[in-house]
Amino acid sequence: MPKHIVRLILLIVAFGVAVVSARNFLVDKSFYEYGHYRGNAVAEIARDKPKYQGTTYCQSCHAAQFAEWSKGVHDRTDIGKVVKCEVCHGPGGGRDPQQGYINASTGPIHPDNLKLAVPTDTRALCTLCHEQMPGRPLQQAQIVIEDHAGAQQCTLCHNPHSPRMIFGSLAAPAHPGNAAAGRDKIDMCASCHGAEGISAGLPGPTLAGQNEAYLVEALKAYKAGKRSNPMMTAMAANVNDGDIENIAAYFASLKCKRTVNAADQAALARKAGASVCTNCHGANGISTDGMAPNLIGQSKDYLANALKAYASGTRSNVVMFALTKGMSDVDAEKLAAYYASSSCK
């Protein structure tokens, strides 16, 4: 056999021995024990457990947030709904790898040398528990994501530490008004809002059956210049706070009954794009929370103009601006027509 062939064969054998030796030296012995990974990694990952500090640990530095959480639906041990701080913000401590991840007294601890996460994409986080899906317990609040608030973050409306607390919500008036006294003060309202608060073809919105807290807030906002309307600002400027509360109580005591079949109206909701409004304004335009006005009984023109004003920013409300931003005039007209289809009688 020629010498160069022998040398080539020896070189190939030496290369093969080097490759096998390198593989045995560089590749972990447990590789491919269970699959295409190190078998020992399973035990290592299992040992690398987070170290939770508990909600009491958070209280000393975050008293306000702890108070909101402890009074909210996320701390309801009586019904088994407990979402602790570290579920959303991550564990307050970590294991020490030098101790084999098992010594709880060592490792990084918040806030000394561990920074916890502040979730920014609340839509992805909150919907882990609250996205509507078959089989999920009905007592757990559920939403259809695309219908609920568009692409807006959950924190636009909801306090993350107590989700049922909606930012900007209005509590019942501290001093409920006297409806009988308010009746004597509403003559100036009739030309725009109707003698009994039902605006049929008049320029102002229907006030009959409106939420008292909303009416008080709106009138005081006009008086203080926080809401802009030449006529309303001039009217409110001459009314004291006591009369405002009485007027609001009177209009809230009036009735606004639906004249459209509730089932027919519900069927039109999705087609009109109204489902995004129901969280604040109720399934059929009747709000269950004092923070938002009832939309039932309003005229199409009034509602459409209000939506366009919110979208342009000429009417100020952070939630409404976020929800209407980018809304076309056609969509505004369609949405207004949906709520206007149910009028007062």
C-alpha positions as CSV (number, residue, x, y, z in Angstrom):
1,M,0.0,0.0,0.0
2,P,1.4,3.4,-0.9
3,K,2.8,5.4,2.0
4,H,0.5,8.4,1.3
5,I,-2.6,6.2,1.6
6,V,-1.4,4.7,4.9
7,R,-0.8,8.2,6.2
8,L,-4.2,9.4,5.1
9,I,-5.9,6.4,6.8
10,L,-4.0,7.1,10.1
11,L,-5.0,10.8,9.9
12,I,-8.7,9.9,9.5
13,V,-8.5,7.4,12.4
14,A,-6.7,10.0,14.6
15,F,-9.4,12.6,13.7
16,G,-12.2,10.2,14.6
17,V,-10.6,9.4,18.0
18,A,-10.3,13.1,18.7
19,V,-13.9,13.7,17.8
20,V,-15.1,10.9,20.1
21,S,-12.9,12.0,22.9
22,A,-14.1,15.6,22.5
23,R,-17.7,14.5,22.5
24,N,-17.3,12.5,25.7
25,F,-15.5,15.4,27.3
26,L,-17.7,18.3,26.2
27,V,-21.2,16.7,26.2
28,D,-22.9,16.1,29.5
29,K,-23.3,12.5,30.5
30,S,-27.0,12.9,31.0
31,F,-27.7,14.4,27.6
32,Y,-30.5,12.7,25.8
33,E,-31.4,10.7,28.9
34,Y,-35.0,11.7,28.5
35,G,-34.9,13.7,25.3
36,H,-32.9,16.3,23.4
37,Y,-31.6,18.0,26.5
38,R,-29.6,17.3,29.7
39,G,-31.4,14.9,31.9
40,N,-29.9,16.5,35.0
41,A,-31.4,19.8,34.0
42,V,-34.8,18.6,35.2
43,A,-33.7,18.2,38.8
44,E,-31.7,21.5,38.7
45,I,-34.8,23.4,37.5
46,A,-36.9,21.8,40.1
47,R,-34.5,22.9,42.8
48,D,-34.4,26.5,41.4
49,K,-37.7,27.4,43.1
50,P,-38.7,31.1,43.7
51,K,-38.8,32.3,47.3
52,Y,-42.0,34.0,48.2
53,Q,-42.1,36.5,51.0
54,G,-45.9,36.8,51.4
55,T,-48.2,39.9,51.3
56,T,-47.4,41.0,54.8
57,Y,-43.8,41.6,53.7
58,C,-45.1,44.0,51.1
59,Q,-47.2,46.0,53.5
60,S,-44.5,47.9,55.2
61,C,-43.4,49.7,52.0
62,H,-46.6,49.7,50.0
63,A,-49.3,50.4,52.6
64,A,-51.7,52.2,50.2
65,Q,-51.6,49.4,47.7
66,F,-51.9,46.8,50.4
67,A,-55.0,48.6,51.8
68,E,-56.6,48.6,48.3
69,W,-55.8,44.9,47.8
70,S,-56.9,43.8,51.2
71,K,-60.3,45.4,50.8
72,G,-60.8,44.2,47.2
73,V,-62.0,41.1,45.4
74,H,-58.4,39.7,45.1
75,D,-58.3,39.1,48.9
76,R,-61.5,37.2,49.4
77,T,-60.6,34.1,51.4
78,D,-64.3,33.5,52.1
79,I,-64.9,32.7,48.4
80,G,-61.5,31.4,47.7
81,K,-60.3,34.3,45.5
82,V,-56.9,35.3,46.7
83,V,-54.4,36.8,44.2
84,K,-51.3,37.8,46.2
85,C,-48.8,40.5,45.3
86,E,-46.2,38.1,44.0
87,V,-48.6,36.5,41.5
88,C,-48.3,39.6,39.4
89,H,-45.0,41.1,40.5
90,G,-42.9,38.0,40.8
91,P,-41.4,36.4,43.9
92,G,-39.8,38.7,46.5
93,G,-36.8,36.5,46.9
94,G,-34.6,34.1,45.1
95,R,-32.6,31.0,45.9
96,D,-28.8,31.1,46.3
97,P,-27.2,28.9,43.5
98,Q,-24.1,28.6,45.7
99,Q,-26.2,26.7,48.2
100,G,-27.7,24.4,45.6
101,Y,-30.9,26.6,45.5
102,I,-32.2,25.1,48.7
103,N,-31.2,27.5,51.5
104,A,-34.1,29.9,52.1
105,S,-32.0,32.3,54.2
106,T,-29.6,33.3,51.4
107,G,-30.0,34.7,47.9
108,P,-31.4,38.0,46.6
109,I,-34.2,39.7,48.5
110,H,-36.5,42.6,47.4
111,P,-35.8,45.5,47.8
112,D,-32.2,45.1,48.9
113,N,-30.8,43.4,45.8
114,L,-33.8,42.2,43.8
115,K,-36.1,44.4,41.7
116,L,-39.6,43.2,41.2
117,A,-41.5,43.6,37.9
118,V,-44.3,46.1,37.4
119,P,-46.5,44.6,34.7
120,T,-47.0,46.9,31.7
121,D,-49.1,44.6,29.5
122,T,-52.1,44.2,31.8
123,R,-54.2,42.8,29.0
124,A,-52.0,39.8,28.8
125,L,-51.8,39.4,32.6
126,C,-55.4,40.0,33.7
127,T,-56.9,37.9,30.9
128,L,-55.0,34.8,32.2
129,C,-57.8,34.6,34.7
130,H,-60.6,36.8,33.2
131,E,-60.8,35.9,29.5
132,Q,-64.1,34.3,28.8
133,M,-63.8,30.6,28.0
134,P,-66.0,27.5,28.3
135,G,-65.7,25.7,31.7
136,R,-64.4,28.7,33.6
137,P,-66.5,29.3,36.8
138,L,-69.3,31.8,36.2
139,Q,-68.6,33.6,39.5
140,Q,-65.2,34.6,38.1
141,A,-65.6,37.8,36.1
142,Q,-65.0,37.1,32.4
143,I,-64.6,39.3,29.4
144,V,-64.5,38.8,25.6
145,I,-61.2,40.6,25.0
146,E,-61.9,42.1,21.6
147,D,-65.2,43.5,22.8
148,H,-64.3,44.7,26.2
149,A,-62.1,47.8,25.7
150,G,-60.5,47.4,22.3
151,A,-56.7,47.5,22.6
152,Q,-56.7,49.5,25.8
153,Q,-54.9,48.3,28.9
154,C,-57.0,47.1,31.8
155,T,-55.5,49.8,34.1
156,L,-57.2,52.5,32.0
157,C,-60.4,51.8,34.0
158,H,-59.5,49.3,36.7
159,N,-57.3,49.7,39.8
160,P,-54.9,46.8,39.5
161,H,-54.9,46.2,43.2
162,S,-58.6,46.1,43.5
163,P,-60.1,45.5,40.0
164,R,-63.7,46.3,40.9
165,M,-62.6,49.8,41.9
166,I,-62.7,51.7,38.6
167,F,-60.5,54.8,38.3
168,G,-62.6,57.9,38.2
169,S,-65.7,56.3,39.6
170,L,-68.1,58.4,41.6
171,A,-69.5,57.4,44.9
172,A,-73.0,58.3,46.0
173,P,-73.2,62.0,46.9
174,A,-72.0,62.8,50.3
175,H,-75.1,64.9,50.9
176,P,-78.0,63.4,48.8
177,G,-80.2,66.1,47.4
178,N,-83.8,66.8,48.1
179,A,-85.9,65.9,45.1
180,A,-88.9,67.9,46.1
181,A,-86.7,71.0,46.6
182,G,-85.0,70.3,43.3
183,R,-88.4,70.4,41.5
184,D,-88.7,74.1,42.2
185,K,-85.3,74.8,40.5
186,I,-85.6,73.1,37.2
187,D,-87.7,75.6,35.1
188,M,-84.5,76.9,33.6
189,C,-83.6,73.4,32.4
190,A,-86.9,72.7,30.5
191,S,-86.1,74.5,27.3
192,C,-83.2,72.1,26.5
193,H,-83.9,69.0,28.6
194,G,-87.7,68.8,28.6
195,A,-90.2,69.6,31.3
196,E,-89.9,66.2,32.9
197,G,-86.2,65.7,31.9
198,I,-87.1,63.8,28.7
199,S,-85.4,65.6,25.8
200,A,-87.6,64.7,22.7
201,G,-86.1,66.7,19.8
202,L,-84.5,69.3,22.1
203,P,-80.8,70.1,22.0
204,G,-79.9,68.8,25.5
205,P,-79.6,65.2,26.7
206,T,-82.3,63.4,28.5
207,L,-81.9,63.7,32.3
208,A,-84.8,61.6,33.5
209,G,-83.6,58.6,35.5
210,Q,-79.9,59.7,35.2
211,N,-77.5,58.7,37.9
212,E,-77.6,61.3,40.7
213,A,-73.8,61.2,41.4
214,Y,-73.1,61.7,37.7
215,L,-75.4,64.7,37.5
216,V,-73.9,66.3,40.5
217,E,-70.4,65.9,39.1
218,A,-71.4,67.2,35.7
219,L,-73.1,70.3,37.0
220,K,-70.2,71.1,39.4
221,A,-67.7,70.6,36.5
222,Y,-69.6,73.1,34.4
223,K,-69.7,75.6,37.2
224,A,-65.9,75.2,37.8
225,G,-65.1,75.4,34.1
226,K,-63.8,71.8,33.9
227,R,-66.5,71.1,31.3
228,S,-67.1,73.5,28.5
229,N,-70.5,74.5,27.2
230,P,-71.4,78.2,27.0
231,M,-75.0,77.7,28.0
232,M,-74.4,75.2,30.8
233,T,-71.5,77.1,32.2
234,A,-73.6,80.3,32.4
235,M,-76.5,78.4,34.0
236,A,-74.4,76.5,36.5
237,A,-72.6,79.6,37.6
238,N,-75.8,80.9,39.2
239,V,-76.6,77.7,41.1
240,N,-75.2,76.9,44.5
241,D,-73.9,73.5,45.5
242,G,-77.0,72.7,47.5
243,D,-79.3,73.5,44.6
244,I,-77.1,71.4,42.3
245,E,-77.6,68.4,44.6
246,N,-81.3,68.9,44.8
247,I,-81.7,69.3,41.0
248,A,-79.7,66.1,40.5
249,A,-81.8,64.3,43.0
250,Y,-85.0,65.4,41.2
251,F,-84.0,64.3,37.7
252,A,-82.6,61.0,39.2
253,S,-86.0,60.3,40.7
254,L,-87.8,60.5,37.3
255,K,-88.4,57.5,35.2
256,C,-87.1,56.6,31.8
257,K,-88.7,53.4,30.6
258,R,-87.5,51.5,27.5
259,T,-89.8,51.4,24.5
260,V,-87.8,48.8,22.6
261,N,-87.8,45.1,23.2
262,A,-84.7,44.2,25.3
263,A,-84.0,41.0,23.4
264,D,-84.0,42.9,20.1
265,Q,-81.7,45.6,21.5
266,A,-79.3,43.0,22.9
267,A,-79.1,41.3,19.4
268,L,-78.1,44.6,17.9
269,A,-75.3,45.4,20.4
270,R,-72.5,43.5,18.7
271,K,-73.4,44.7,15.3
272,A,-73.4,48.3,16.4
273,G,-70.1,47.9,18.3
274,A,-71.8,48.8,21.5
275,S,-70.3,45.9,23.5
276,V,-67.2,47.9,24.2
277,C,-69.5,50.4,26.1
278,T,-71.3,48.0,28.4
279,N,-68.6,47.8,31.1
280,C,-69.4,51.4,32.1
281,H,-72.8,52.1,30.6
282,G,-74.6,48.8,31.2
283,A,-75.8,46.1,28.8
284,N,-78.7,48.2,27.5
285,G,-77.4,51.7,28.2
286,I,-78.5,51.7,31.8
287,S,-75.4,52.2,34.0
288,T,-75.1,50.2,37.2
289,D,-72.3,52.4,38.5
290,G,-72.6,56.1,39.4
291,M,-69.4,56.8,37.5
292,A,-71.1,56.8,34.0
293,P,-74.3,58.2,32.6
294,N,-77.2,56.2,31.3
295,L,-77.3,56.3,27.5
296,I,-80.8,55.1,27.1
297,G,-83.2,57.8,25.9
298,Q,-80.6,60.1,24.4
299,S,-81.0,61.3,20.8
300,K,-78.8,60.0,18.0
301,D,-77.5,63.5,17.3
302,Y,-76.5,64.2,20.9
303,L,-74.7,60.9,21.3
304,A,-72.9,61.1,17.9
305,N,-71.7,64.6,18.7
306,A,-70.6,63.6,22.1
307,L,-68.6,60.6,20.7
308,K,-66.9,62.9,18.1
309,A,-66.1,65.4,20.8
310,Y,-64.4,62.8,22.9
311,A,-62.5,61.5,19.9
312,S,-61.2,64.9,19.0
313,G,-60.4,65.8,22.6
314,T,-62.7,68.8,22.7
315,R,-64.6,67.0,25.4
316,S,-62.3,65.8,28.1
317,N,-62.4,62.3,29.7
318,V,-59.3,60.1,29.7
319,V,-61.3,56.8,29.3
320,M,-63.6,58.1,26.6
321,F,-60.8,59.6,24.7
322,A,-58.9,56.4,24.7
323,L,-61.9,54.3,23.6
324,T,-63.0,56.7,20.9
325,K,-59.6,57.7,19.5
326,G,-59.6,56.6,15.9
327,M,-63.3,56.0,15.8
328,S,-64.7,57.0,12.4
329,D,-67.8,59.3,12.0
330,V,-69.6,56.3,10.5
331,D,-68.9,54.2,13.6
332,A,-70.0,57.0,15.9
333,E,-73.3,57.4,14.0
334,K,-73.9,53.6,14.2
335,L,-73.2,53.5,17.9
336,A,-75.4,56.5,18.6
337,A,-78.2,55.0,16.6
338,Y,-78.1,51.8,18.6
339,Y,-78.6,53.6,22.0
340,A,-81.1,56.1,20.5
341,S,-83.2,53.1,19.3
342,S,-84.4,52.8,22.9
343,S,-86.2,56.0,23.9
344,C,-87.9,57.2,27.0
345,K,-91.6,57.4,27.6
